[in-house]
């Protein structure tokens, strides 16, 4: 037999009479979680922020090797440019042309 919404509500209240309200329990749990979040935010604010640092160890060695290679290539390009002016511009346009061409599959 179908019940009206008011009858359903009364039946639900009868079934749950005397039980602790779930909403109150959730409110208590929420307050505890909010307190924990506040503690974590204070702890996070107290820690120093991560700042960029100079590379160290193997990373530093790799960085220095790449930097040395870059400097050598720059010197080579300067020497080539001295012997053949305008070659860098021609090379740059050729690279743009190759990069812009559609690839065959």
Legacy VTK file of the C-alpha trace (Angstrom):
# vtk DataFile Version 3.0
C-alpha trace
ASCII
DATASET POLYDATA
POINTS 105 float
0.000 0.000 0.000
1.621 3.271 -1.104
2.278 5.862 1.568
2.070 9.616 1.273
5.265 11.592 1.765
4.109 12.678 5.232
3.447 9.040 6.211
6.872 8.002 4.880
8.487 10.727 6.952
6.639 9.647 10.109
7.602 6.011 9.528
11.247 6.997 9.064
11.195 8.997 12.302
9.709 5.992 14.149
12.399 3.679 12.828
15.205 6.068 13.767
13.891 7.258 17.126
16.545 7.254 19.839
19.454 6.824 17.428
22.132 9.499 17.432
21.546 11.910 14.617
23.873 11.123 11.734
24.078 14.772 10.863
25.428 15.687 14.312
28.014 12.928 14.112
29.087 14.171 10.714
29.310 17.722 12.026
31.633 16.561 14.818
33.764 14.640 12.330
33.847 17.639 10.006
34.983 19.917 12.832
37.776 17.470 13.701
38.902 17.346 10.072
38.818 21.132 9.785
40.989 21.370 12.915
43.449 18.895 11.430
43.556 20.855 8.149
44.246 24.063 10.082
47.141 22.366 11.905
48.591 21.131 8.627
48.294 24.596 7.067
50.181 26.124 10.003
52.853 23.434 9.703
53.136 24.008 5.949
53.423 27.779 6.405
56.289 27.250 8.867
58.360 25.157 6.448
60.685 27.018 4.088
59.563 27.251 0.505
61.435 25.354 -2.167
63.760 27.669 -4.022
65.725 26.842 -7.134
69.153 25.516 -6.267
72.290 24.998 -8.262
72.606 21.460 -9.631
74.870 19.086 -7.724
76.587 15.747 -8.310
75.974 13.997 -11.621
73.390 16.589 -12.605
76.012 19.316 -12.252
78.483 17.327 -14.353
75.881 16.847 -17.097
74.945 20.534 -16.928
78.584 21.589 -17.283
79.101 19.173 -20.210
76.070 20.564 -22.069
77.208 24.098 -21.369
80.716 23.339 -22.686
79.255 21.784 -25.837
77.012 24.827 -26.338
79.985 27.172 -26.058
82.018 25.093 -28.519
79.138 25.069 -31.013
78.730 28.828 -30.637
82.435 29.332 -31.390
82.251 27.008 -34.407
79.220 28.877 -35.720
81.037 32.175 -35.275
84.017 30.851 -37.243
81.778 29.525 -40.024
79.889 32.820 -40.129
83.234 34.669 -40.477
84.187 32.612 -43.529
80.750 32.583 -45.121
78.522 35.491 -44.028
74.781 34.811 -44.067
75.122 31.035 -43.686
73.323 31.071 -40.305
70.280 32.739 -41.869
70.265 30.216 -44.714
70.555 27.337 -42.248
67.749 28.745 -40.101
65.388 29.085 -43.098
66.278 25.553 -44.228
65.469 24.170 -40.750
62.155 26.046 -40.718
61.360 24.679 -44.161
62.167 21.111 -43.115
60.219 21.425 -39.861
57.235 22.914 -41.680
57.056 20.229 -44.379
54.365 17.565 -43.869
55.768 14.157 -42.957
55.228 11.169 -45.189
53.855 8.036 -43.596
LINES 1 106
105 0 1 2 3 4 5 6 7 8 9 10 11 12 13 14 15 16 17 18 19 20 21 22 23 24 25 26 27 28 29 30 31 32 33 34 35 36 37 38 39 40 41 42 43 44 45 46 47 48 49 50 51 52 53 54 55 56 57 58 59 60 61 62 63 64 65 66 67 68 69 70 71 72 73 74 75 76 77 78 79 80 81 82 83 84 85 86 87 88 89 90 91 92 93 94 95 96 97 98 99 100 101 102 103 104
